[in-house]
Amino acid sequence: MKQAFENILLSPIKTTIAVFLCVAAIVVWFSVEYYKNPDFYPGILVEAHGMLLDMVVVGIFLLFFEKFRNTKNEIARNRELIEDLKYWKSDEASYRIRGAILRLNRLGITGSDLEGCHLKNIDLQSVSLRGSKLFSADLGRADIRKVDVSECNLKGAYFGDSDCRGTSFKKSSLHRTRCRRSNMTAASFAEALLEKTEFFDTNLQNADFRRAKLEDCKFKGANLRQANFKGATIVDVQQFADALELHLAIFDKDVMALLESEYGIIFSHQRKQLAGN
């Protein structure tokens, strides 16, 4: 008997059933006389309908609460997974982090803490990294074409041989970010902070640098054909000393004048007209 009682107490389902049966027995015992009254049953029907309505309302509330709780738990699990895989330099870590980012995106989360993450050689085209922390992240040989990397902190991140065609770095901070031999054709750096950023041998054709702040950047061997720097804050034109095809890029008129006087670059009349518009 004692063992059976302990088994009931240790099982939530058994405990619930036992309590229900006990309460039901007590209620029925004290209500026997009322069952003989014909007016008793309409009252039961009224109470039953009220109980049914309560169950619907409470059920809907519990459904939404459970969905909210599951979503929060799923977000926490994926963030913990990324945290556990940080600084683990392996292909397995890269793919598992990518999966976690995709799951977070499906839950409406784009900004992730990816500091120091190893993201080499993976396809990130399907993901959104908007608002993420990518301090010292390694994105070498990654495919991030047309990915939203806007409003991110990319301090010390590495883009070596990466495919960044059409990628948006708008309003991002690229302090000491290294971009080497990457394809950044038509990438957007509009309103971005480019401080000591390296663009070595990088293809920046048709890239958008409008209203960006450039300070002590390095464009050694960078292809700037038709890149747009209109409205950009350019602290020193010496940043462009080793860049390619500057005469086909668009700068503000005062910057064009400095480049012409400093390096003998001749900008076409058409370029100067575009700069003035």
C-alpha positions, -999 to +999 in steps of 0.1 A: +000+000+000+028+024+009+046+016-023+015+022-044+009+056-027+045+066-033+042+056-070+011+079-073+029+108-057+060+104-079+039+106-111+022+140-120-004+123-142-013+097-116-014+124-089-037+145-110-061+116-117-061+106-080-070+142-069-097+144-095-113+111-085-112+121-048-128+156-054-154+141-078-164+115-052-168+142-025-189+164-048-211+135-059-216+124-023-229+158-012-250+164-043-270+131-043-302+149-031-299+176-058-300+150-086-336+143-078-346+179-085-355+185-122-343+221-121-308+209-113-299+197-148-305+230-167-281+247-142-255+220-150-258+227-188-254+265-182-222+258-161-210+234-188-212+260-215-194+285-192-167+260-186-164+252-223-159+290-230-133+292-203-115+263-218-114+279-252-101+312-239-076+296-216-065+272-243-058+300-268-038+319-242-018+288-233-012+281-270+003+315-276+022+314-244+037+279-253+046+291-288+063+322-273+082+301-247+093+276-274+105+304-296+125+319-268+140+286-259+149+279-296+166+313-299+186+306-267+196+272-279+210+285-312+228+313-295+244+289-270+254+267-300+272+296-317+288+306-283+301+270-279+315+269-315+333+303-313+370+302-321+368+265-332+386+266-365+371+237-385+347+232-414+323+214-391+321+245-369+315+267-399+285+246-412+270+243-377+272+280-371+256+286-405+227+263-396+223+282-363+222+315-381+196+302-406+174+290-378+177+323-360+167+341-392+136+320-395+127+331-360+131+367-370+166+372-355+193+387-377+218+402-353+240+375-338+272+376-318+297+360-342+329+373-327+359+353-337+337+328-356+353+306-383+331+311-414+356+301-441+345+283-473+308+284-467+278+297-486+261+324-466+239+337-495+207+325-477+213+343-444+210+378-431+237+391-408+222+426-403+233+441-370+257+412-361+290+414-342+317+400-364+348+411-345+378+392-359+355+368-378+372+348-406+351+349-438+379+338-461+367+323-494+331+327-481+302+332-506+282+362-493+268+375-525+240+400-519+239+392-482+228+420-458+258+427-436+246+462-428+249+479-394+275+453-384+306+457-364+333+441-386+364+452-366+393+431-375+372+408-397+389+390-426+376+388-462+402+369-482+393+357-517+356+361-507+327+366-531+309+398-519+293+409-551+263+430-544+268+427-506+255+455-484+279+468-458+258+499-453+263+518-420+287+491-408+320+497-390+350+482-408+378+493-385+410+474-395+389+450-416+410+432-442+396+426-477+422+409-499+417+396-534+379+396-528+353+403-554+332+433-541+317+444-574+286+466-568+290+462-530+276+490-509+296+507-482+272+537-481+275+556-448+300+530-435+329+538-412+361+527-430+390+533-407+424+516-415+405+493-438+425+473-463+413+467-498+443+449-513+439+437-549+401+438-544+376+443-572+355+473-562+340+481-596+307+500-593+310+499-555+290+525-535+309+545-510+285+575-508+285+593-475+310+568-461+339+580-439+373+569-451+403+574-428+437+559-434+423+532-458+445+512-482+434+506-517+466+490-530+458+473-563+421+478-558+400+482-590+379+513-584+364+515-619+331+535-617+331+533-579+310+561-564+326+582-535+302+611-538+295+627-504+321+606-488+343+620-460+379+615-473+405+626-448+435+622-471+436+615-508+469+596-503+447+566-495+442+562-532+479+564-542+481+527-553+445+522-565+435+514-601+414+533-626+407+563-604+398+585-633+367+563-639+355+567-603+332+595-591+344+618-563+332+652-551+347+681-571+371+692-543+385+656-540+388+654-578+408+686-578+432+672-551+437+639-569+444+658-601+470+680-585+485+653-563+487+624-588+481+640-622+449+621-627+427+636-654+389+632-647+367+635-677+342+663-681+314+637-678+328+626-644+329+662-632+294+667-643+282+636-623+301+649-593+283+682-595+248+667-597 
